[in-house]
Structure formats: C-alpha cells, structure tokens
Amino acid sequence: MKSSYSSRDILMKNGVSFLLPFILITTCFALWGFANDMTGPIVKAFSKIFRMSVTEGSLVQVAYYLGYFAMAFPAAMFIQRFSFKAGILLGLTLFGVGALLFVPAKMLGFYYPFLLAYFVMTCGLSFLETSSNPYIYCMGTEETATQRLNLAQAFNPIGAVLGMLVARDFVQARMSSLTTAQRHELSISQFNIVKDHDLSILIQPYIFLGVVCLILLTVIRLTPMPKNGDSASKKGMMQSMRELMQMENYRDGVIAQFFYVGAQVACWTYIIQYGTRVFMLEGMDEKAAEILSQNFNIAAMLLFTFSRFICTFFLKYIQPGRLLSILAILATVLVFGVILFPDRNGIYCLVGVSGCMSLMFPTIYGIALRGVGDNVKFAGAGLIMAILGGSVLPPAQALIIDAGVAIWGIAATNLSFIVPLISFIVVAVYGHKAYVRHNILHTT
C-alpha cells in the first residue's frame, strides 16, 4: 500500500510545524541509545572485574530494564497531570543523577551499588521514553505516526554506535589484560588492585553521560515547547487501562514488544560471549577475542542504523504490519543459523539479525497505538513497561549458557539463542495479525 507523505508532511498537524521540538526530542533518542548499547558490552566487563558467572553479570540487564518497568506508569501519571516536557525534564534529571552515582559506587567497590545506579538511570530513561515516544507520535497525524516514530528512532542507533565504540575503545581496550582464569588465581590484595583499576576506567563514560544529560536538561528547559497532546483527556489510569485491555491490537502489541526487546537485548549482549567462544576456538587469546567480538557488535549496530533509514523509506510503500512480519521471519531464519553454525558463519548471521530488528520497536509501538485515542499516554506507558522483556529474557539465556550443556553437538552458547528465536516468531505473528486487521478487514 503506497502513501504519498513527504518528510514535511509527517511533522505537520493542522498547519503547525513541529520541526524544532522534533529535533530536540530526537536528541534524547540518541542519548538513551548511547546508554543502552554502551551497557550491553559492559555486562562481560562486570563479569570479569568481579569474577562472576554470566548469570550474575546479567543482573546488570535486570537492574537496567527493571527501572523501565517500575517507572513507566508513574511517568504516565506524571505527564498526564503535567506535560510531556515536564516528563522529559524529570527523566533527564534522574538519568543524569543515576549516571553520576557510578562515582560513589566505584568508591564502595562492590557490585550491587552499580546495580542501584543502573536502576536510577533507567527510572530516568523510563520517564524519557514514556514522554518522548507519544510526544513524537502526537507531532502530526495518526496516519503518519509509524513513519514519524521510525524517523525519530533512526537517531537512536547513531547514539548506540557511539556507545559501543566507547565501550570498546575506552573500557574494554583499557582494562587489565588478565583473562578470567588469571583473575581467579589472584590473591585478595592483587584482585582488589586490578578491580580498582578497571572500575576507574569503567565509570568514566558514565560521568561524561551524566554531564551531557544535565546540559541537555538545561537546553530543553529554556526552549519553548508546544503543548501538543497535553490537552488530552484527564481520565484516570484505571479507566484508561480498562479501555486499553479491551483492544486486541494494543494487548498483542504489548506482548510483542516484550518479546522483541528481550530478543534485542539478548542478541546485542551475548554476541560478545558468542564471538569470544568462536574466536578462542580459532586460537585467539581471550582479550583479543572479546575486542574482535565487540567489532562485530559495532558492525551489527551500523547495519541496524543503516537499515532503520531504509525501512523508514519502505514504510511509504509497504504496510507496517506486513513489513514487520517479513523482517521478523527473516530474523527467525538467521537465528537458526546462529544456533546451527559453529564458526564465524554464526556471527555473520547474528550481525544480520540487527538489520531485521531495526524496524521493530517503533513499528510495534506505532501499530499498537492505533485507535487508542485519548488513552495515548497510558498506552505508551504500557508499551514502555514491556521493555521488561530486556530484564527477563537475557537472564534466561544466560542460564542456558552457564549450564554448558551441548545438545546434538550444538554448544550451549549457540543453543541459548533459542530464546530470541521464539521471540521473533511472536513478533512475526503480531505483524501478520496487524496486517490482516488493518488491510484485509478494513477493505471487506
């Protein structure tokens, strides 16, 4: 189904242009992309620094995405009472404070204060995403909303690539070259010296991130922003949720978003473990294998970024549900390759999955919000709560990796990717149902 919207059309509503607020809010998309994808590779770093298992290291992702879950509805209630701008300002404040909490966490020298810092950060990110996504959604007509969300989200992976580069060049490359096995052989005093050195390196990008958050907070605070979408109904949360739960398209969208985010986080987090295993089998030492794996992770994110712009263009010509289901099916096929190939071919498949994922989050979001009317703020909160999938599914995958059980000669690391495999099947089903609901049923 072809549409004829220009880039100017998607940022207009009732003759009013939303270009400037779109640019400012899109900057937030890039900022949380930086934080999200700098954090993924650091899961492996925490495991080494504190001599932990993969499962224990994955608690970073649990704390990270738990903040999204915990604050989504409080954020929706806040912006329902005040405004999108107020939600964004509070989100940036919590985001910046959480990032700066890495300093006292490092001084304490324990793992769990870092989890608290991550949780505070993502409470802020929950406010940001709960405010920013529906704000972008309201910056034009509902017909162009999915295309507009994809355009805004296209800048998220640009920040993500920068985050990955920082993780590789300013964290992984500068940490102690001691392997995991060598660290376990250190005495307590030696271990503390190495740990202190590595934590000093690890916290530096978070300090930078905290400062940038506070600068952006000041800029947005001083910039007049339109109140588009803020004059909507003031109905209560329970009434809105009752209405939303009666909408099959929305309910299915929340489920699809849960599985998609879990799959995304898993693929980007465990590409390091996956690649490290493959490259060490080729004869590399552990640190070199980790850095090369991160290079593949960066390649995956570059493909994700490039694909986002391409998919946004194709949304002019292909109905969102259909394009979503096509890419989810392709991702499922590629994950089969990730599981079955024991060599670099599996890594190439895993990189390819990122090209398929680029469309998914904003497209599921945009489809799910169709027809929600004045419930848009609470509907957006439910979709942000679904980011909890990033806290639930990666630890499930980590348990498979730590179990170390091979089946039919398939290594545990490869086998663990059955988690994103199932997730992409769920997304494919949702995309197909959305296509049928929107295209076929509407024409009968």
C-alpha positions in Angstrom: 0.0 0.0 0.0 1.6 3.2 -1.2 1.3 6.5 0.7 2.4 9.9 -0.5 3.6 11.6 2.7 6.7 13.8 2.4 9.2 14.4 5.2 7.5 17.7 5.7 4.0 16.2 6.0 4.9 13.9 8.8 6.0 16.8 11.0 2.9 18.9 10.4 -0.5 18.9 12.1 -3.3 21.4 11.5 -0.8 23.6 9.6 1.6 23.7 12.5 5.3 22.6 12.1 6.9 20.5 14.8 10.4 20.5 13.4 12.2 22.2 16.3 10.7 20.1 19.1 11.2 17.0 16.9 14.9 17.8 16.7 15.2 18.4 20.4 13.3 15.3 21.5 15.1 13.2 18.9 18.4 14.1 20.6 17.0 12.3 23.7 16.6 9.2 21.5 20.2 9.3 20.6 21.2 9.8 24.2 19.4 6.7 25.6 20.7 4.7 22.6 24.2 5.6 23.8 23.5 4.5 27.3 21.7 1.2 26.2 24.4 0.0 23.9 27.4 1.1 26.0 25.9 -1.0 28.8 25.5 -4.3 26.8 29.2 -5.0 26.3 29.9 -3.9 29.9 28.0 -7.0 31.2 31.0 -9.0 30.2 33.3 -6.5 31.8 31.5 -6.7 35.1 31.7 -10.5 35.0 35.5 -10.2 34.7 36.0 -7.4 37.1 34.1 -9.1 39.9 34.9 -12.7 38.9 31.3 -13.6 38.4 29.3 -16.0 36.2 27.5 -14.9 33.1 24.2 -15.2 35.0 25.5 -12.9 37.8 26.8 -10.4 35.3 23.4 -10.4 33.6 22.0 -8.8 36.7 23.1 -5.5 35.1 20.5 -6.0 32.5 17.9 -7.0 35.1 18.5 -3.8 37.1 18.7 -1.8 33.8 15.4 -2.8 32.4 13.6 -3.2 35.8 13.8 0.6 36.0 11.8 0.9 32.8 9.2 -1.4 34.2 8.9 0.3 37.6 8.6 3.8 36.4 6.5 3.6 33.2 3.1 4.1 34.8 4.3 6.7 37.4 5.8 8.5 34.4 2.5 8.3 32.5 0.6 9.6 35.6 3.1 12.5 35.9 2.8 13.6 32.3 -1.0 13.2 32.4 -1.0 15.7 35.3 1.7 18.0 33.9 3.1 17.8 30.4 5.3 15.8 28.0 8.0 18.5 28.6 7.9 18.1 32.4 8.3 14.3 32.0 11.3 14.7 29.7 12.9 17.1 32.2 12.4 14.8 35.1 13.7 11.9 33.0 16.9 13.7 32.2 17.4 14.6 35.8 17.1 11.0 37.0 19.2 9.8 34.1 22.0 12.2 34.9 21.9 11.5 38.6 22.0 7.7 38.1 25.0 8.0 35.8 26.9 10.2 38.3 26.1 7.6 41.0 28.8 5.4 39.4 31.3 7.6 41.3 30.2 6.6 44.8 29.6 3.0 43.6 33.2 2.8 42.5 34.4 4.2 45.8 32.5 1.5 47.6 34.0 -1.2 45.4 31.0 -3.6 45.4 28.9 -4.9 42.6 25.4 -4.1 43.9 25.8 -0.3 44.2 26.4 -0.3 40.5 23.1 -2.1 40.0 21.4 0.7 42.1 23.0 3.3 39.8 21.7 1.5 36.7 18.2 1.3 38.2 18.1 5.1 38.9 19.4 5.7 35.4 16.7 3.7 33.8 14.0 5.2 36.0 15.0 8.3 34.2 15.0 6.6 30.9 11.5 5.3 31.6 10.3 8.8 32.1 12.1 9.9 28.9 10.7 7.1 26.7 7.2 7.3 28.2 7.2 11.0 27.4 9.2 11.2 24.2 7.6 8.3 22.2 4.0 9.6 22.5 5.1 13.2 22.1 6.7 12.2 18.7 3.5 10.3 18.0 1.4 13.4 18.5 3.6 15.7 16.3 1.5 15.0 13.3 -1.4 12.9 12.1 -2.1 9.3 13.2 -1.7 8.2 9.6 2.0 9.2 9.6 2.8 8.3 13.2 4.6 5.0 12.5 6.8 6.6 9.8 7.5 9.6 12.2 8.4 7.2 15.1 10.8 5.3 12.8 12.4 8.6 11.7 13.0 9.7 15.3 14.1 6.2 16.3 16.6 6.2 13.4 18.8 8.5 15.5 18.7 6.1 18.5 21.2 3.7 16.9 23.6 6.6 16.0 23.9 7.1 19.7 24.1 3.4 20.2 27.1 3.1 17.8 28.9 5.8 19.7 28.1 3.9 22.9 29.6 0.7 21.5 32.7 2.5 20.3 33.2 4.0 23.8 32.7 0.5 25.4 35.3 -1.0 23.1 38.0 1.8 23.0 37.6 3.4 26.4 36.6 0.5 28.5 37.4 -3.0 27.1 40.7 -1.9 25.4 42.0 -0.1 28.6 41.0 -2.7 31.2 43.6 -5.1 32.5 44.6 -7.8 30.0 44.3 -10.5 32.6 42.0 -13.3 31.5 39.0 -14.6 33.5 41.0 -17.6 34.6 44.0 -15.5 35.6 41.8 -13.2 37.7 40.6 -16.2 39.7 44.2 -17.0 40.6 44.9 -13.6 42.1 45.2 -13.1 45.8 42.7 -10.8 47.5 45.1 -7.9 47.6 46.1 -8.4 43.9 42.4 -8.8 42.9 41.5 -5.5 44.6 44.2 -3.6 42.8 43.1 -4.9 39.4 39.4 -4.3 40.3 40.1 -0.7 41.4 42.0 0.0 38.1 39.3 -1.5 35.9 36.4 0.2 37.8 38.2 3.6 37.4 38.1 3.1 33.7 34.6 1.7 33.6 32.9 4.7 35.3 34.5 7.4 33.1 32.0 7.3 30.3 29.1 7.3 32.8 30.4 10.5 34.3 30.5 12.0 30.8 27.0 10.8 30.2 25.7 12.4 33.4 27.2 15.8 32.5 25.7 15.6 29.0 22.3 14.8 30.5 22.4 17.9 32.7 23.4 20.1 29.7 20.6 18.8 27.6 18.2 19.3 30.5 19.1 23.0 30.7 18.7 23.5 26.9 15.2 21.9 26.8 14.2 23.7 30.0 15.0 27.1 28.3 13.4 26.2 25.0 9.6 26.9 24.5 7.9 23.7 23.6 4.4 23.2 22.2 1.8 21.6 24.3 0.6 19.3 21.5 -1.1 16.2 23.1 -1.0 17.7 26.6 -4.6 18.9 26.4 -6.0 15.3 26.1 -8.5 13.7 28.5 -7.6 13.7 32.2 -9.3 10.4 32.8 -7.8 8.2 35.5 -5.3 5.4 34.9 -7.7 2.5 35.8 -10.4 3.7 33.4 -7.8 4.1 30.6 -6.3 0.6 31.3 -9.8 -1.0 31.2 -10.4 0.6 27.8 -7.0 -0.4 26.6 -7.3 -4.0 27.7 -10.4 -4.4 25.5 -8.3 -3.5 22.4 -6.8 -6.7 21.0 -4.4 -4.8 18.8 -3.0 -3.0 21.8 -2.8 -6.1 24.1 -1.0 -8.1 21.4 1.4 -5.1 20.8 2.5 -5.1 24.5 3.2 -8.8 24.3 5.1 -8.4 21.0 7.1 -5.5 22.4 8.1 -7.6 25.5 9.5 -10.4 23.3 11.1 -8.0 20.8 13.1 -6.0 23.5 14.1 -9.3 25.1 15.4 -10.6 21.8 17.2 -7.3 21.0 19.0 -7.1 24.4 19.9 -10.8 24.2 21.4 -10.6 20.7 23.4 -7.5 21.5 24.6 -8.7 24.9 25.6 -12.2 24.1 27.3 -11.5 20.8 30.3 -10.9 23.0 30.1 -14.4 24.6 29.3 -15.9 21.3 32.1 -14.3 19.4 34.6 -14.8 22.2 34.0 -18.6 22.1 34.3 -18.8 18.3 37.5 -16.7 18.1 39.2 -18.5 21.1 38.5 -21.8 19.2 40.4 -20.2 16.3 43.4 -19.7 18.7 42.9 -16.1 19.9 43.5 -15.1 23.5 40.5 -14.0 25.5 41.0 -10.3 25.4 41.7 -10.2 21.6 38.6 -12.4 21.1 36.4 -10.0 23.2 37.6 -6.9 21.3 37.0 -8.6 17.9 33.6 -9.7 19.1 32.8 -6.1 20.0 33.9 -5.0 16.5 31.2 -7.4 15.2 28.8 -5.9 17.7 29.5 -2.4 16.3 29.1 -3.8 12.7 25.7 -5.1 13.8 24.7 -1.7 15.1 25.9 0.1 12.0 23.7 -2.3 9.9 20.9 -1.6 12.4 21.3 2.1 11.8 21.5 1.9 8.0 18.5 -0.5 7.9 16.4 1.9 10.1 16.6 4.6 7.4 15.9 2.2 4.6 12.9 0.7 6.4 11.5 4.2 7.2 11.6 4.8 3.4 9.9 1.5 2.6 7.1 2.3 5.1 5.9 4.8 2.4 5.1 1.8 0.2 4.6 -1.2 2.4 2.0 -1.5 5.2 3.8 -1.5 8.6 2.4 -4.8 9.8 3.4 -6.6 6.6 7.0 -5.2 6.7 7.2 -6.1 10.4 6.3 -9.7 9.7 8.6 -10.1 6.8 11.6 -8.9 8.8 10.7 -11.0 11.8 10.5 -14.1 9.6 13.9 -13.3 8.1 15.3 -12.7 11.7 14.0 -16.2 12.7 15.8 -17.8 9.8 19.0 -16.0 10.7 18.8 -17.1 14.3 18.5 -20.7 13.1 21.9 -20.0 11.5 23.3 -18.6 14.8 22.3 -21.7 16.6 23.5 -24.3 14.0 26.7 -22.8 12.7 29.7 -23.5 15.0 32.0 -21.0 13.3 32.1 -17.4 12.0 29.1 -18.0 9.8 27.0 -17.9 13.0 28.4 -14.5 13.9 27.6 -13.2 10.4 24.0 -14.4 10.9 23.9 -12.7 14.3 25.1 -9.4 12.7 22.4 -9.9 10.0 19.7 -10.1 12.7 20.3 -6.5 13.6 19.3 -5.4 10.1 16.0 -7.1 10.7 15.5 -5.6 14.2 15.9 -2.0 13.1 12.2 -1.5 12.2 10.7 -3.5 15.1 10.4 -1.3 18.2 8.9 1.9 16.7 6.7 -0.1 14.3 5.2 -2.3 17.1 4.8 0.9 19.1 3.1 2.8 16.3 0.8 -0.2 15.4 -0.2 -0.8 19.0 -1.2 2.9 19.5 -3.7 2.9 16.6 -7.1 3.8 17.8 -6.2 4.4 21.5 -7.5 8.0 21.3 -7.1 10.0 24.5 -5.5 7.0 26.2 -2.3 7.6 24.4 -0.2 8.5 27.5 -1.1 5.4 29.5 -1.0 3.2 26.3 2.6 4.5 25.8 3.4 3.6 29.4 2.3 0.0 28.9 4.5 -0.3 25.8 7.5 1.1 27.8 6.7 -1.4 30.6 7.1 -4.1 28.0 10.8 -3.2 27.9 10.8 -5.5 31.0 11.5 -8.2 28.4 15.1 -6.9 28.3 15.3 -7.8 32.0 13.6 -11.2 31.8 14.8 -13.0 28.6 18.6 -12.3 28.7 19.0 -13.9 32.2 17.0 -16.9 30.9 19.5 -17.1 28.0 22.4 -16.7 30.4 21.2 -19.7 32.4 21.5 -21.8 29.3 25.0 -20.5 28.6 26.1 -21.2 32.2 24.6 -24.7 32.1 27.2 -25.5 29.5 25.1 -28.4 28.1 25.6 -29.3 24.5 22.7 -30.9 22.6 23.3 -32.8 19.3 26.8 -31.3 19.3 25.4 -27.7 19.5 27.3 -25.7 22.1 25.4 -24.1 25.0 26.2 -20.6 23.8 24.7 -21.3 20.4 21.8 -23.2 21.9 20.9 -20.3 24.1 19.8 -18.3 21.1 16.6 -20.3 21.1 15.3 -17.5 23.4 15.4 -14.8 20.7 14.3 -17.4 18.1 11.0 -17.8 20.0 10.7 -14.0 20.4 11.0 -13.3 16.7 8.3 -15.8 16.0 6.0 -13.9 18.4 6.8 -10.6 16.6 6.1 -12.2 13.2 2.7 -13.4 14.3 1.8 -9.9 15.6 2.9 -8.2 12.4 0.8 -10.6 10.3 -2.2 -10.1 12.5 -1.8 -6.3 12.3 -1.6 -6.5 8.6 -4.8 -8.6 8.4 -6.6 -6.4 10.9 -5.6 -3.1 9.1 -5.6 -4.1 5.5 -7.9 -7.0 4.8 -10.6 -6.5 7.4 -10.8 -2.7 6.6 -11.5 -3.5 3.0 -14.3 -6.0 3.5 
